Amino acid sequence: MADQTHVLFVEDDDVIREATQLALERDGFAVTAMPDGLSGLEAFRTDRPDIALLDVMVPGLDGVSLCRRIRDESTVPVIMLSARADSIDVVLGLEAGADDYVTKPFDGAVLVARIRAVLRRFGHAGGGRGEERAGPESGGVLTFGDLEVDTEGMEVRRAGQPVALTPTEMRLLLEFSSAPGTVLSRDKLLERVWDYGWGGDTRVVDVHVQRLRQKIGQDRIETVRGFGYKLKA
């Protein structure tokens, strides 16, 4: 089907790879499954998928390094798969540019829900179905010191120079810029940006805020201890 969402899935465990591929295909996704990082990178460059699922521990080129390579070339959404929720690999994957992560063992329905949530943020309809979640109301160009946020053109400039943001980073900045000076809790950001109605790991928020600070200025987003973050007006 022409409207199928194409998933690149990199996983070295044959059983997990085959079972997950079948589950995703039953939910309407087109899947390219690869057993190692190098073949995954080649498939990414050849097929240009809509989303990538990368296991952290794959041979040849590990998942974190593969994520970095993908992020150097594209803003395609990336979800990391990790065997341990408390693993440093989770943070490393997010710092490498991943948009989300799922821990093993995972339920197929949960994985599909997370994929579709990420795709909604990126303007895709997971499995060829669904609607994109709207972001904050558009209101032209917002200015915060040397930072300009064009909410209609989806562009950001700092001191007149364009700033390249991933779609997740852009949505995070839109949430902050829609209410400058207002403290937004991590849970609220998970709900609005990551579409986690049930809550989630706040490390996802913390790492993305840090990545956003590196691009728009370390002092532009303030940490309010015990409460969350706010954009300085």
Long-range contacts (C-beta under 8 A, 24 or more apart in sequence): 1-28, 1-30, 1-128, 3-128, 4-28, 4-29, 4-30, 4-127, 4-128, 5-29, 5-30, 5-50, 5-51, 5-119, 5-124, 5-125, 5-126, 5-127, 5-128, 6-30, 6-31, 6-32, 6-47, 6-48, 6-49, 6-50, 6-51, 7-31, 7-32, 7-49, 7-50, 7-51, 7-52, 7-53, 7-115, 8-32, 8-34, 8-40, 8-43, 8-44, 8-47, 8-49, 8-51, 8-52, 8-53, 9-33, 9-34, 9-52, 9-53, 10-34, 10-35, 10-36, 10-37, 10-39, 10-40, 10-52, 10-53, 10-54, 10-55, 10-58, 10-63, 10-66, 11-35, 11-53, 11-55, 11-58, 11-81, 12-36, 12-55, 12-57, 12-58, 12-59, 13-55, 16-104, 20-53, 20-108, 20-111, 23-108, 23-111, 23-112, 24-111, 24-112, 24-115, 27-112, 27-127, 28-127, 28-128, 28-129, 29-115, 29-126, 29-127, 35-59, 36-60, 36-61, 37-61, 37-62, 37-63, 37-65, 37-66, 40-66, 41-66, 41-69, 41-70, 44-70, 44-73, 44-74, 44-76, 45-73, 48-74, 48-76, 49-76, 50-76, 50-77, 50-119, 50-122, 50-124, 51-76, 51-77, 51-78, 51-79, 51-115, 51-118, 51-119, 51-122, 51-124, 52-76, 52-77, 52-78, 52-79, 53-79, 53-81, 53-111, 53-115, 54-78, 54-79, 54-80, 54-81, 54-93, 54-98, 55-80, 55-81, 55-82, 56-80, 56-81, 56-82, 56-83, 56-87, 56-89, 56-93, 57-83, 57-89, 63-89, 63-93, 64-89, 64-92, 64-93, 64-96, 65-96, 67-93, 67-96, 67-97, 67-98, 68-96, 68-97, 70-97, 71-96, 71-97, 71-166, 75-166, 75-167, 77-118, 77-119, 77-121, 77-122, 77-167, 77-168, 79-114, 79-115, 79-118, 81-106, 85-201, 90-201, 90-203, 91-203, 91-207, 94-203, 94-204, 94-207, 94-208, 95-207, 95-210, 95-211, 97-166, 97-211, 99-166, 99-167, 99-168, 100-194, 100-204, 101-201, 101-204, 117-194, 117-195, 117-196, 120-195, 121-167, 121-168, 121-171, 121-193, 121-194, 121-195, 122-167, 123-167, 133-195, 135-171, 135-174, 135-175, 136-174, 136-175, 136-177, 136-178, 137-178, 142-177, 142-180, 144-177, 144-180, 144-220, 144-231, 144-232, 144-233, 145-217, 145-220, 145-232, 146-217, 147-216, 147-217, 147-220, 149-173, 149-174, 149-177, 151-177, 156-216, 158-215, 158-216, 158-217, 163-215, 163-216, 164-215, 165-212, 165-215, 168-193, 168-194, 168-208, 169-208, 169-211, 169-212, 169-215, 172-208, 172-209, 172-212, 173-212, 173-216, 176-221, 176-229, 176-230, 176-231, 177-231, 179-231, 180-230, 180-231, 180-232, 180-233, 181-230, 181-231, 181-232, 181-233, 182-230, 183-224, 183-227, 183-228, 183-229, 183-230, 184-228, 184-229, 184-230, 185-227, 185-228, 186-228, 186-229, 188-228, 189-228, 189-229, 205-229
